[in-house]
Amino acid sequence: MRKILVLVNVLALSIGLACVVAASLLTHQQVVTTVLSLIGGAFVSAAVVTLAIGSLTVRETTEQVDSAVLRGMQDVLGPVRDPLFAGALSAYRYDCLLAPPPPGDAHPDYLYQSFRISYRIETLPRTVSIACLSSNDDGCLDRFTGPEILLRWMIDDNLDPDDPAIFAIGSVRVDTRELERKPPTHEAVTGGTARIDHFSVPHDAQVTSGHLVELSVTARKYVGSDRRVRIQAQIFRHVTDAEYRLTIDPAIRPTRLGVNASEISSLGAAHGASVRATFPAPFNNLAGLVQLPFPLQPGSVMAFTIDREVP
């Protein structure tokens, strides 16, 4: 219907212009000229006004529809989104250094994996914890997903989680303040043991909102004589945005570094991701970067694959 109205308006405009042109050519016939000028002016004026109003109506209608759709989506998704992001982590940063063991190390088949994690969170409980599980059953991790858990880590079932050469916590800070460490506890898990380190959160941090959490840990990664090594990190909470960095000691002799974020589950449109080597050649095998400026769901995995020379 709107297209028909536009065609009618264009036709009226054409007739009006034709009448005006004809009037200008018939100046020797005053009556005819006057009539054609009046008719032509009326047609042109009516057509222009109608087209302008029609265009404005289309634009306003489009804006109203867009606004209504947006309000409807906010009304429907708002109640779902708000609980998800109530305890979400923001500005999540993971920096990892991969290095070989020194000569004479008790575990020569295990690389050192030292990493620092930082993020912002709205609220914190009275006590926060870091869990290290000695098990080969990934299902054991499901027990350690509460709001008090800052980090959960799994080591091979033949390793001792109490051995600082296997898993060592460097520091845990909230708003740049070092947290007081409590005695660790232990729990039996399928195929092994879990060591849980506990840290007291200052009272003022418990009653205020918006905190920066920082922690550093050194762990071990089995590689043996494998030529391909996979380093991965999995989130177990909702995250609004994340950045992962891996740096490799040249002594590992990497020949290729692959960076992968194909196993992520985003909340909404996943635009603006950057998955690449941190530095250009010839240093592109020594560092990788994953930048994800959009919300992520629990279970999302970021992975780095390293091909290396083995003596």
C-alpha positions in Angstrom: 0.0 0.0 0.0 2.8 2.4 0.9 4.5 1.7 -2.5 1.3 2.6 -4.3 1.0 5.9 -2.4 4.6 6.7 -3.3 4.0 6.0 -7.0 0.8 8.2 -6.9 2.8 11.0 -5.3 5.6 10.7 -7.9 3.0 10.8 -10.7 1.3 13.9 -9.2 4.7 15.6 -8.9 5.4 14.8 -12.6 2.1 16.1 -13.7 2.6 19.3 -11.7 6.0 19.9 -13.1 4.7 19.3 -16.6 1.9 21.8 -16.1 4.4 24.4 -14.8 6.7 23.8 -17.8 3.7 24.1 -20.2 2.6 27.3 -18.6 6.1 28.8 -19.1 5.9 27.9 -22.8 2.4 29.3 -23.4 3.0 32.8 -22.1 1.1 34.3 -25.1 -2.2 32.6 -23.8 -2.7 34.3 -20.4 -5.7 32.4 -19.3 -4.2 29.0 -20.2 -0.9 30.0 -18.5 -2.7 31.0 -15.3 -4.7 27.8 -15.2 -1.7 25.6 -15.8 0.4 27.4 -13.3 -2.3 27.0 -10.6 -2.8 23.4 -11.4 0.9 22.7 -11.6 1.7 24.5 -8.4 -1.1 22.6 -6.6 0.1 19.2 -7.8 3.8 20.0 -7.0 3.0 21.3 -3.5 0.7 18.5 -2.7 3.2 15.8 -3.9 6.1 17.3 -2.0 4.2 17.7 1.2 2.8 14.2 1.0 6.2 12.6 0.2 7.8 14.5 3.1 5.1 13.4 5.5 5.2 9.9 4.2 9.0 9.8 4.7 8.7 11.2 8.2 6.0 8.6 9.1 8.2 5.7 7.9 11.1 6.9 9.9 9.1 7.5 13.0 7.4 4.1 12.6 10.7 2.4 12.3 12.0 4.2 15.4 8.9 3.3 17.4 9.1 -0.4 16.3 12.9 -0.6 17.2 12.2 1.1 20.6 9.3 -1.3 21.3 11.4 -4.4 20.4 14.3 -3.2 22.6 12.0 -2.5 25.6 10.4 -6.0 25.1 13.8 -7.7 25.0 14.9 -5.8 28.1 11.7 -6.8 30.0 12.1 -10.4 29.0 15.9 -10.8 29.3 16.5 -8.4 32.2 15.2 -10.8 35.0 17.3 -13.6 33.4 20.5 -11.5 33.0 20.5 -9.8 36.4 20.9 -13.0 38.5 23.6 -14.2 36.1 25.7 -11.2 36.4 25.1 -10.6 40.1 28.2 -12.6 41.0 30.0 -12.3 37.7 33.7 -11.6 37.5 34.8 -8.6 35.5 38.2 -7.5 34.0 39.3 -11.1 34.3 43.1 -11.4 33.6 45.1 -14.6 33.4 48.9 -14.4 32.9 50.9 -17.6 32.7 54.6 -18.4 32.4 55.7 -21.8 31.2 59.2 -22.8 32.1 61.3 -26.1 32.3 62.4 -27.6 35.6 65.9 -26.8 36.8 68.6 -29.5 36.7 68.2 -32.0 39.6 64.5 -31.3 40.0 62.5 -34.1 41.7 60.0 -34.1 38.8 62.0 -33.6 35.6 59.0 -34.6 33.4 56.9 -31.7 34.7 57.1 -28.1 33.5 56.6 -25.2 35.9 53.4 -23.3 35.2 53.4 -20.1 37.1 50.4 -17.8 36.7 48.8 -14.7 38.1 45.0 -14.2 38.0 43.2 -10.9 38.8 39.6 -9.8 38.4 37.0 -7.5 40.0 33.9 -8.8 41.9 31.1 -7.0 43.7 31.0 -8.9 47.0 33.2 -11.4 49.0 32.4 -13.9 51.7 34.1 -13.9 55.1 36.5 -16.6 54.0 37.8 -17.4 50.5 39.6 -20.6 49.4 41.9 -22.2 46.8 41.5 -25.9 46.2 44.1 -28.2 44.7 42.8 -31.7 43.8 45.0 -34.8 43.4 42.8 -36.8 41.1 42.3 -37.8 37.5 38.5 -37.5 37.7 37.3 -34.1 36.3 34.0 -34.6 38.0 35.6 -33.8 41.4 35.9 -30.2 40.4 32.1 -29.8 40.5 32.3 -29.8 44.3 34.4 -26.6 44.3 32.3 -24.0 42.5 30.9 -21.9 45.4 31.3 -18.2 45.8 34.1 -18.7 48.3 36.3 -20.6 45.8 38.9 -18.3 44.1 40.7 -21.1 42.2 40.4 -24.8 41.8 43.3 -26.8 40.3 43.8 -30.4 39.5 47.1 -32.3 39.5 47.9 -35.9 38.7 46.7 -38.5 41.2 50.3 -39.6 41.9 51.3 -36.2 43.1 51.0 -34.7 46.6 48.9 -31.5 46.8 50.8 -30.7 50.1 54.2 -30.6 48.3 55.1 -27.0 47.6 57.2 -28.2 44.6 54.0 -29.3 43.1 51.5 -26.6 44.0 52.4 -23.4 45.8 50.3 -20.3 46.5 52.4 -17.2 46.2 49.9 -14.5 47.4 46.2 -13.7 47.6 45.2 -10.1 47.8 42.0 -8.1 48.0 42.2 -4.5 47.1 46.1 -4.8 47.2 46.0 -6.1 50.8 47.5 -9.5 51.5 45.0 -11.9 53.1 45.7 -13.8 56.3 46.2 -17.5 55.6 44.4 -20.1 57.7 45.4 -23.7 58.2 44.5 -25.8 55.2 41.9 -28.6 55.3 41.7 -31.8 53.3 38.9 -33.7 51.7 38.7 -37.1 50.1 37.8 -37.0 46.4 37.5 -39.7 43.8 40.9 -41.2 43.3 42.8 -38.9 45.6 42.8 -36.0 48.0 41.9 -32.3 47.9 43.9 -29.7 49.8 41.9 -26.5 50.5 43.7 -23.3 51.6 41.6 -20.7 53.4 42.1 -17.0 53.6 40.3 -14.4 55.8 38.7 -11.4 54.1 38.9 -8.1 56.1 35.6 -7.0 57.6 35.4 -3.8 55.6 35.8 -5.8 52.4 32.9 -7.9 53.4 30.5 -5.0 53.9 31.5 -2.9 50.9 31.0 -3.7 47.2 33.5 -3.7 44.3 36.8 -5.4 45.0 40.0 -6.3 43.1 41.1 -9.9 43.7 44.7 -10.9 42.8 46.3 -14.3 43.3 49.6 -16.0 42.1 50.2 -19.7 42.0 53.0 -22.0 40.8 51.9 -25.5 39.7 53.3 -28.3 37.6 52.4 -29.6 34.1 53.3 -33.1 32.9 54.9 -33.2 29.5 57.4 -36.1 29.6 58.8 -36.5 26.1 55.6 -35.2 24.3 56.3 -32.9 21.4 52.9 -31.2 21.7 51.9 -29.5 25.0 48.4 -28.2 25.7 47.9 -25.4 28.3 44.2 -24.6 29.0 42.2 -22.5 31.4 38.5 -23.1 32.2 36.3 -20.6 33.9 33.7 -21.8 36.4 31.7 -18.6 36.9 30.1 -16.0 34.7 32.7 -13.5 33.4 31.9 -10.2 31.7 35.2 -10.0 29.8 38.5 -11.8 29.9 42.1 -11.7 28.7 44.5 -14.7 28.7 48.2 -14.4 28.1 50.8 -17.2 27.9 54.6 -16.7 27.8 57.0 -19.6 27.1 60.5 -19.9 28.2 62.8 -20.3 25.1 64.5 -23.2 26.9 61.4 -25.3 26.2 62.4 -24.8 22.5 58.9 -24.1 21.0 58.6 -24.4 17.2 54.9 -23.4 16.9 52.3 -21.8 19.2 48.6 -22.2 18.5 46.0 -20.1 20.3 42.5 -21.3 20.5 39.2 -19.9 21.8 36.8 -22.1 19.9 35.5 -23.8 23.1 34.0 -20.7 24.7 30.3 -20.1 25.3 29.4 -16.5 25.1 26.3 -14.7 26.5 25.0 -12.8 23.5 26.9 -11.6 20.5 30.6 -12.5 20.5 32.2 -9.5 18.8 35.7 -8.1 19.1 37.6 -11.2 20.1 41.4 -11.2 19.4 43.1 -14.6 19.3 46.8 -14.3 18.2 50.5 -14.5 18.9 51.5 -11.6 21.2 54.7 -10.7 19.3 55.6 -10.8 15.6 58.1 -13.3 14.1 60.7 -14.5 15.1 59.2 -14.3 18.6 55.7 -15.4 17.7 56.3 -18.9 19.2 57.0 -17.4 22.7 53.8 -15.7 23.7 50.1 -15.9 22.9 47.1 -13.8 23.7 43.3 -14.3 23.9 41.1 -11.2 24.4 37.4 -11.7 24.8 35.5 -8.4 25.4 32.1 -10.0 25.9 30.4 -12.1 28.6 31.3 -15.8 29.0 29.5 -18.7 30.5 30.9 -21.1 33.0 32.8 -24.0 31.3 34.4 -21.8 28.6 37.9 -23.0 27.8 40.9 -21.1 26.4 43.8 -23.2 25.1 47.3 -22.8 24.0 49.0 -25.6 22.0 52.8 -25.7 21.9 54.9 -27.8 19.5 58.4 -28.2 20.7 61.7 -29.8 19.9 62.5 -32.8 22.2 66.1 -33.8 22.5 
